[in-house]
Amino acid sequence: MLNIVILAAGLGKRMQSDLPKVLHCIAGKPMLAHVLDNARQLRPDRIVVVTGHGAERVRAAFEGESGQSDIVFALQSPQRGTGHAVQQALPHLLEGGADDATLVLYGDVPLVQPDTLRRLLAARDAGLALLTETVADPAGYGRIVRNGAGEVIRIVEHKDASDAERAIGEVNTGILAAPTASLRDWLGRITNDNAQGEYYLTDVVALAVADAVPVRAAQPAAPWETLGVNSRVQQAGLERAWQGEQARRLLEAGVTLADPARFDLRGELVCGRDVFIDVGCVFEGRVELADGVHVGPHCVLRDASVGAGTRIDAYTHVDGARVADEARLGPYARLRPGADIGPQAHIGNFVEVKQSVLGAGSKANHLAYIGDATIGARVNVGAGTITCNYDGVNKHRTIIEDDAFIGSDSQLVAPVTVGKGATLAAGTTLTRDAPAGRLTLSRVAQTTVEGWQRPRKKP
């Protein structure tokens, strides 16, 4: 059986925040959520999250998770070191045989990739395995001490290290995999005889060596995988590192990014061939861009699907919408949840669409609000048009049939239907259905007031 213990009890004092550290985000997702997602890729039998500071907030943020059979919470109070934290998880660990293993991860080290974790578990080979890294500046890290044969014999924390030990470049990341039964035994034998007066998880290494249990090491594929977050500066640095990695993966897949350094992916982005993404764009949730999609600068797309050949111009927001092939959006357009834009349709500048279908070839090019509407094919929606869908209590639907023409500055007071091929004259306030193929208008007679003078300020 595989257990995964995630240590998430730290205060995060240097974050200068009331929010528990593991709830701070990388790429739009709490750090602890990243760790859980990567852990689940290993298909563990049990995940134990050890909480401490802000425990109730952490649990509340993942209360849906806690109902699953593979995750439970344990409380560390007070906090007496990493070894003490893992001790709190011991009652929840599953055991079924000699091959049982426990993997220890950290809620503030969010980006260790599943392949790296698989290599670590493979390196264990029934013994203890450590994830280590060789760094140019090891200050502050626990050092990996090896014997003359190159075997790991212990880890010494920076504050407890000698000058010779501090010169060692191979450092401990804190992540390890161990036989579950042995881990129980070692954690019962560690002491707090050190400069910090804490129970170090790293002390299990020396105990493993004393018990003649082999200690192996594995290293991550990329240095950013083991970067932890203890401050806003580190959070910002890790954010850019991860965004750079996501940009690299997209570039390798054939996507053109105008500037990989000015790109933010906070979810999942699936792209077809020959997709172009300009600077400053943000992608959230799951976004699908089909072949030949062009996304202009500073657009935001969230939980959206965009068809082949569609062009999205600058500063357009697409949220919870579906866009068909060869459509044209923006600049400065806003598609809200439920918007369904047909092939070759146009949504222009300062047009907002919500819970509405716009048929093939239809256009709303300027300054319009389309809400709760079903619009057919080849419809023209003039500038300043509003579907008046809300009466203060209920939402009502507007239906505009194929080939209709809606003049500028019209208000369609739902529920109302505009028939096929109908025309609404500019400035019409429609409160009853407009018949197909006819001109409908509502205007008062134009009047000129003789002798009227505009008010003037007194000298």
URPEWO-V849131 format. One record per residue. N is the residue number from 1. RES is the residue in one letter. SS is DSSP state (2 for helix, 1 for strand, 0 for the rest). PSI is psi in whole degrees, -180 to 180 (none if undefined). Layout:
BEGIN
n->N res->RES ss->SS psi->PSI
n->N res->RES ss->SS psi->PSI
END
This chain:
BEGIN
n->1 res->M ss->0 psi->147
n->2 res->L ss->1 psi->120
n->3 res->N ss->1 psi->144
n->4 res->I ss->1 psi->124
n->5 res->V ss->1 psi->126
n->6 res->I ss->1 psi->118
n->7 res->L ss->1 psi->117
n->8 res->A ss->1 psi->39
n->9 res->A ss->0 psi->-6
n->10 res->G ss->0 psi->152
n->11 res->L ss->0 psi->-40
n->12 res->G ss->0 psi->45
n->13 res->K ss->2 psi->-39
n->14 res->R ss->2 psi->-11
n->15 res->M ss->2 psi->-17
n->16 res->Q ss->0 psi->52
n->17 res->S ss->0 psi->150
n->18 res->D ss->0 psi->-15
n->19 res->L ss->0 psi->132
n->20 res->P ss->0 psi->142
n->21 res->K ss->2 psi->-42
n->22 res->V ss->2 psi->-7
n->23 res->L ss->2 psi->-6
n->24 res->H ss->0 psi->150
n->25 res->C ss->1 psi->148
n->26 res->I ss->1 psi->127
n->27 res->A ss->0 psi->42
n->28 res->G ss->0 psi->8
n->29 res->K ss->1 psi->137
n->30 res->P ss->1 psi->144
n->31 res->M ss->2 psi->-41
n->32 res->L ss->2 psi->-33
n->33 res->A ss->2 psi->-38
n->34 res->H ss->2 psi->-46
n->35 res->V ss->2 psi->-43
n->36 res->L ss->2 psi->-43
n->37 res->D ss->2 psi->-44
n->38 res->N ss->2 psi->-36
n->39 res->A ss->2 psi->-40
n->40 res->R ss->2 psi->-21
n->41 res->Q ss->0 psi->-19
n->42 res->L ss->0 psi->-4
n->43 res->R ss->0 psi->56
n->44 res->P ss->0 psi->159
n->45 res->D ss->0 psi->-25
n->46 res->R ss->1 psi->136
n->47 res->I ss->1 psi->126
n->48 res->V ss->1 psi->123
n->49 res->V ss->1 psi->119
n->50 res->V ss->1 psi->116
n->51 res->T ss->1 psi->166
n->52 res->G ss->0 psi->-97
n->53 res->H ss->0 psi->131
n->54 res->G ss->0 psi->29
n->55 res->A ss->2 psi->-42
n->56 res->E ss->2 psi->-37
n->57 res->R ss->2 psi->-39
n->58 res->V ss->2 psi->-44
n->59 res->R ss->2 psi->-42
n->60 res->A ss->2 psi->-37
n->61 res->A ss->2 psi->-24
n->62 res->F ss->0 psi->29
n->63 res->E ss->2 psi->-30
n->64 res->G ss->2 psi->-34
n->65 res->E ss->2 psi->-39
n->66 res->S ss->2 psi->-17
n->67 res->G ss->0 psi->-7
n->68 res->Q ss->0 psi->155
n->69 res->S ss->0 psi->-16
n->70 res->D ss->0 psi->7
n->71 res->I ss->1 psi->132
n->72 res->V ss->1 psi->163
n->73 res->F ss->1 psi->142
n->74 res->A ss->1 psi->149
n->75 res->L ss->1 psi->130
n->76 res->Q ss->0 psi->109
n->77 res->S ss->0 psi->117
n->78 res->P ss->0 psi->177
n->79 res->Q ss->0 psi->117
n->80 res->R ss->0 psi->35
n->81 res->G ss->0 psi->170
n->82 res->T ss->2 psi->-36
n->83 res->G ss->2 psi->-42
n->84 res->H ss->2 psi->-37
n->85 res->A ss->2 psi->-47
n->86 res->V ss->2 psi->-31
n->87 res->Q ss->2 psi->-34
n->88 res->Q ss->2 psi->-23
n->89 res->A ss->2 psi->-17
n->90 res->L ss->2 psi->-41
n->91 res->P ss->2 psi->-18
n->92 res->H ss->2 psi->-6
n->93 res->L ss->0 psi->143
n->94 res->L ss->0 psi->141
n->95 res->E ss->0 psi->140
n->96 res->G ss->0 psi->-3
n->97 res->G ss->0 psi->-179
n->98 res->A ss->0 psi->-22
n->99 res->D ss->0 psi->3
n->100 res->D ss->0 psi->141
n->101 res->A ss->1 psi->152
n->102 res->T ss->1 psi->128
n->103 res->L ss->1 psi->128
n->104 res->V ss->1 psi->122
n->105 res->L ss->1 psi->174
n->106 res->Y ss->1 psi->134
n->107 res->G ss->0 psi->-17
n->108 res->D ss->0 psi->14
n->109 res->V ss->0 psi->82
n->110 res->P ss->0 psi->-12
n->111 res->L ss->0 psi->20
n->112 res->V ss->0 psi->122
n->113 res->Q ss->0 psi->150
n->114 res->P ss->2 psi->-38
n->115 res->D ss->2 psi->-37
n->116 res->T ss->2 psi->-41
n->117 res->L ss->2 psi->-36
n->118 res->R ss->2 psi->-40
n->119 res->R ss->2 psi->-38
n->120 res->L ss->2 psi->-45
n->121 res->L ss->2 psi->-36
n->122 res->A ss->2 psi->-36
n->123 res->A ss->2 psi->-23
n->124 res->R ss->2 psi->-47
n->125 res->D ss->0 psi->51
n->126 res->A ss->0 psi->1
n->127 res->G ss->0 psi->-151
n->128 res->L ss->1 psi->135
n->129 res->A ss->1 psi->137
n->130 res->L ss->1 psi->143
n->131 res->L ss->1 psi->114
n->132 res->T ss->1 psi->169
n->133 res->E ss->1 psi->144
n->134 res->T ss->1 psi->121
n->135 res->V ss->0 psi->157
n->136 res->A ss->0 psi->-38
n->137 res->D ss->0 psi->98
n->138 res->P ss->0 psi->6
n->139 res->A ss->0 psi->132
n->140 res->G ss->0 psi->-15
n->141 res->Y ss->0 psi->153
n->142 res->G ss->0 psi->136
n->143 res->R ss->1 psi->143
n->144 res->I ss->1 psi->116
n->145 res->V ss->1 psi->125
n->146 res->R ss->1 psi->157
n->147 res->N ss->0 psi->-176
n->148 res->G ss->0 psi->-23
n->149 res->A ss->0 psi->3
n->150 res->G ss->0 psi->11
n->151 res->E ss->0 psi->140
n->152 res->V ss->1 psi->127
n->153 res->I ss->1 psi->-25
n->154 res->R ss->1 psi->171
n->155 res->I ss->1 psi->134
n->156 res->V ss->1 psi->130
n->157 res->E ss->0 psi->153
n->158 res->H ss->2 psi->-45
n->159 res->K ss->2 psi->-22
n->160 res->D ss->2 psi->1
n->161 res->A ss->0 psi->148
n->162 res->S ss->0 psi->172
n->163 res->D ss->2 psi->-40
n->164 res->A ss->2 psi->-40
n->165 res->E ss->2 psi->-34
n->166 res->R ss->2 psi->-17
n->167 res->A ss->0 psi->-9
n->168 res->I ss->0 psi->133
n->169 res->G ss->0 psi->-20
n->170 res->E ss->1 psi->124
n->171 res->V ss->1 psi->161
n->172 res->N ss->1 psi->133
n->173 res->T ss->1 psi->-12
n->174 res->G ss->1 psi->-17
n->175 res->I ss->1 psi->130
n->176 res->L ss->1 psi->162
n->177 res->A ss->1 psi->134
n->178 res->A ss->1 psi->157
n->179 res->P ss->1 psi->132
n->180 res->T ss->2 psi->-45
n->181 res->A ss->2 psi->-42
n->182 res->S ss->2 psi->-39
n->183 res->L ss->2 psi->-41
n->184 res->R ss->2 psi->-48
n->185 res->D ss->2 psi->-47
n->186 res->W ss->2 psi->-41
n->187 res->L ss->2 psi->-25
n->188 res->G ss->0 psi->-11
n->189 res->R ss->0 psi->-10
n->190 res->I ss->0 psi->155
n->191 res->T ss->0 psi->173
n->192 res->N ss->0 psi->33
n->193 res->D ss->0 psi->78
n->194 res->N ss->0 psi->177
n->195 res->A ss->0 psi->-30
n->196 res->Q ss->0 psi->-15
n->197 res->G ss->0 psi->30
n->198 res->E ss->0 psi->165
n->199 res->Y ss->0 psi->109
n->200 res->Y ss->0 psi->131
n->201 res->L ss->2 psi->-32
n->202 res->T ss->2 psi->-19
n->203 res->D ss->2 psi->-14
n->204 res->V ss->2 psi->-20
n->205 res->V ss->2 psi->-50
n->206 res->A ss->2 psi->-36
n->207 res->L ss->2 psi->-39
n->208 res->A ss->2 psi->-44
n->209 res->V ss->2 psi->-43
n->210 res->A ss->2 psi->-31
n->211 res->D ss->0 psi->8
n->212 res->A ss->0 psi->29
n->213 res->V ss->0 psi->127
n->214 res->P ss->0 psi->139
n->215 res->V ss->1 psi->119
n->216 res->R ss->1 psi->170
n->217 res->A ss->1 psi->146
n->218 res->A ss->1 psi->157
n->219 res->Q ss->1 psi->152
n->220 res->P ss->0 psi->160
n->221 res->A ss->0 psi->-28
n->222 res->A ss->0 psi->144
n->223 res->P ss->2 psi->-28
n->224 res->W ss->2 psi->-16
n->225 res->E ss->2 psi->-36
n->226 res->T ss->2 psi->11
n->227 res->L ss->0 psi->129
n->228 res->G ss->0 psi->170
n->229 res->V ss->0 psi->117
n->230 res->N ss->0 psi->-5
n->231 res->S ss->0 psi->167
n->232 res->R ss->2 psi->-34
n->233 res->V ss->2 psi->-46
n->234 res->Q ss->2 psi->-36
n->235 res->Q ss->2 psi->-45
n->236 res->A ss->2 psi->-39
n->237 res->G ss->2 psi->-43
n->238 res->L ss->2 psi->-36
n->239 res->E ss->2 psi->-48
n->240 res->R ss->2 psi->-36
n->241 res->A ss->2 psi->-44
n->242 res->W ss->2 psi->-39
n->243 res->Q ss->2 psi->-38
n->244 res->G ss->2 psi->-39
n->245 res->E ss->2 psi->-42
n->246 res->Q ss->2 psi->-39
n->247 res->A ss->2 psi->-43
n->248 res->R ss->2 psi->-43
n->249 res->R ss->2 psi->-39
n->250 res->L ss->2 psi->-42
n->251 res->L ss->2 psi->-42
n->252 res->E ss->2 psi->-29
n->253 res->A ss->0 psi->-1
n->254 res->G ss->0 psi->4
n->255 res->V ss->0 psi->141
n->256 res->T ss->1 psi->121
n->257 res->L ss->1 psi->123
n->258 res->A ss->0 psi->-37
n->259 res->D ss->0 psi->106
n->260 res->P ss->0 psi->-23
n->261 res->A ss->0 psi->-14
n->262 res->R ss->0 psi->71
n->263 res->F ss->1 psi->135
n->264 res->D ss->1 psi->120
n->265 res->L ss->1 psi->116
n->266 res->R ss->1 psi->43
n->267 res->G ss->1 psi->-132
n->268 res->E ss->1 psi->129
n->269 res->L ss->1 psi->120
n->270 res->V ss->1 psi->121
n->271 res->C ss->1 psi->143
n->272 res->G ss->0 psi->-160
n->273 res->R ss->0 psi->148
n->274 res->D ss->0 psi->40
n->275 res->V ss->0 psi->137
n->276 res->F ss->1 psi->132
n->277 res->I ss->1 psi->120
n->278 res->D ss->0 psi->-177
n->279 res->V ss->0 psi->153
n->280 res->G ss->0 psi->14
n->281 res->C ss->1 psi->147
n->282 res->V ss->1 psi->132
n->283 res->F ss->1 psi->127
n->284 res->E ss->1 psi->153
n->285 res->G ss->1 psi->-144
n->286 res->R ss->1 psi->122
n->287 res->V ss->1 psi->133
n->288 res->E ss->1 psi->125
n->289 res->L ss->1 psi->118
n->290 res->A ss->0 psi->-180
n->291 res->D ss->0 psi->137
n->292 res->G ss->0 psi->13
n->293 res->V ss->0 psi->138
n->294 res->H ss->1 psi->120
n->295 res->V ss->1 psi->118
n->296 res->G ss->0 psi->180
n->297 res->P ss->0 psi->146
n->298 res->H ss->0 psi->39
n->299 res->C ss->0 psi->154
n->300 res->V ss->1 psi->122
n->301 res->L ss->1 psi->129
n->302 res->R ss->1 psi->125
n->303 res->D ss->1 psi->58
n->304 res->A ss->1 psi->156
n->305 res->S ss->1 psi->126
n->306 res->V ss->1 psi->126
n->307 res->G ss->0 psi->167
n->308 res->A ss->0 psi->140
n->309 res->G ss->0 psi->5
n->310 res->T ss->0 psi->143
n->311 res->R ss->1 psi->128
n->312 res->I ss->1 psi->114
n->313 res->D ss->0 psi->174
n->314 res->A ss->0 psi->146
n->315 res->Y ss->0 psi->32
n->316 res->T ss->0 psi->140
n->317 res->H ss->1 psi->127
n->318 res->V ss->1 psi->110
n->319 res->D ss->1 psi->113
n->320 res->G ss->0 psi->34
n->321 res->A ss->0 psi->160
n->322 res->R ss->1 psi->131
n->323 res->V ss->1 psi->129
n->324 res->A ss->0 psi->-174
n->325 res->D ss->0 psi->145
n->326 res->E ss->0 psi->32
n->327 res->A ss->0 psi->170
n->328 res->R ss->1 psi->124
n->329 res->L ss->1 psi->138
n->330 res->G ss->0 psi->-171
n->331 res->P ss->0 psi->162
n->332 res->Y ss->0 psi->35
n->333 res->A ss->0 psi->159
n->334 res->R ss->1 psi->117
n->335 res->L ss->1 psi->122
n->336 res->R ss->0 psi->172
n->337 res->P ss->0 psi->137
n->338 res->G ss->0 psi->-2
n->339 res->A ss->0 psi->133
n->340 res->D ss->1 psi->103
n->341 res->I ss->1 psi->124
n->342 res->G ss->0 psi->172
n->343 res->P ss->0 psi->139
n->344 res->Q ss->0 psi->19
n->345 res->A ss->0 psi->157
n->346 res->H ss->1 psi->130
n->347 res->I ss->1 psi->113
n->348 res->G ss->1 psi->-160
n->349 res->N ss->1 psi->134
n->350 res->F ss->1 psi->41
n->351 res->V ss->1 psi->132
n->352 res->E ss->1 psi->133
n->353 res->V ss->1 psi->131
n->354 res->K ss->1 psi->132
n->355 res->Q ss->0 psi->49
n->356 res->S ss->0 psi->151
n->357 res->V ss->1 psi->131
n->358 res->L ss->1 psi->119
n->359 res->G ss->0 psi->175
n->360 res->A ss->0 psi->131
n->361 res->G ss->0 psi->4
n->362 res->S ss->0 psi->157
n->363 res->K ss->1 psi->137
n->364 res->A ss->1 psi->92
n->365 res->N ss->1 psi->-18
n->366 res->H ss->1 psi->130
n->367 res->L ss->1 psi->58
n->368 res->A ss->1 psi->155
n->369 res->Y ss->1 psi->122
n->370 res->I ss->1 psi->107
n->371 res->G ss->1 psi->136
n->372 res->D ss->0 psi->54
n->373 res->A ss->1 psi->151
n->374 res->T ss->1 psi->112
n->375 res->I ss->1 psi->130
n->376 res->G ss->0 psi->-160
n->377 res->A ss->0 psi->149
n->378 res->R ss->0 psi->33
n->379 res->V ss->0 psi->139
n->380 res->N ss->1 psi->123
n->381 res->V ss->1 psi->114
n->382 res->G ss->0 psi->164
n->383 res->A ss->0 psi->140
n->384 res->G ss->0 psi->8
n->385 res->T ss->0 psi->141
n->386 res->I ss->1 psi->132
n->387 res->T ss->1 psi->115
n->388 res->C ss->1 psi->88
n->389 res->N ss->0 psi->-10
n->390 res->Y ss->1 psi->126
n->391 res->D ss->0 psi->11
n->392 res->G ss->0 psi->-19
n->393 res->V ss->0 psi->-50
n->394 res->N ss->0 psi->155
n->395 res->K ss->1 psi->139
n->396 res->H ss->0 psi->156
n->397 res->R ss->0 psi->143
n->398 res->T ss->1 psi->135
n->399 res->I ss->1 psi->125
n->400 res->I ss->1 psi->117
n->401 res->E ss->0 psi->172
n->402 res->D ss->0 psi->145
n->403 res->D ss->0 psi->15
n->404 res->A ss->0 psi->158
n->405 res->F ss->1 psi->119
n->406 res->I ss->1 psi->114
n->407 res->G ss->0 psi->162
n->408 res->S ss->0 psi->151
n->409 res->D ss->0 psi->39
n->410 res->S ss->0 psi->149
n->411 res->Q ss->1 psi->123
n->412 res->L ss->1 psi->107
n->413 res->V ss->1 psi->103
n->414 res->A ss->0 psi->154
n->415 res->P ss->0 psi->132
n->416 res->V ss->1 psi->152
n->417 res->T ss->1 psi->134
n->418 res->V ss->1 psi->119
n->419 res->G ss->0 psi->166
n->420 res->K ss->0 psi->130
n->421 res->G ss->0 psi->7
n->422 res->A ss->0 psi->157
n->423 res->T ss->1 psi->132
n->424 res->L ss->1 psi->126
n->425 res->A ss->0 psi->154
n->426 res->A ss->0 psi->141
n->427 res->G ss->0 psi->12
n->428 res->T ss->0 psi->136
n->429 res->T ss->1 psi->107
n->430 res->L ss->1 psi->119
n->431 res->T ss->0 psi->-9
n->432 res->R ss->0 psi->162
n->433 res->D ss->0 psi->142
n->434 res->A ss->1 psi->124
n->435 res->P ss->0 psi->153
n->436 res->A ss->0 psi->142
n->437 res->G ss->0 psi->13
n->438 res->R ss->0 psi->161
n->439 res->L ss->1 psi->128
n->440 res->T ss->1 psi->136
n->441 res->L ss->0 psi->157
n->442 res->S ss->0 psi->109
n->443 res->R ss->0 psi->148
n->444 res->V ss->0 psi->158
n->445 res->A ss->0 psi->138
n->446 res->Q ss->0 psi->135
n->447 res->T ss->0 psi->141
n->448 res->T ss->0 psi->127
n->449 res->V ss->0 psi->114
n->450 res->E ss->0 psi->141
n->451 res->G ss->0 psi->0
n->452 res->W ss->0 psi->140
n->453 res->Q ss->0 psi->141
n->454 res->R ss->0 psi->137
n->455 res->P ss->0 psi->145
n->456 res->R ss->0 psi->149
n->457 res->K ss->0 psi->144
n->458 res->K ss->0 psi->142
n->459 res->P ss->0 psi->none
END
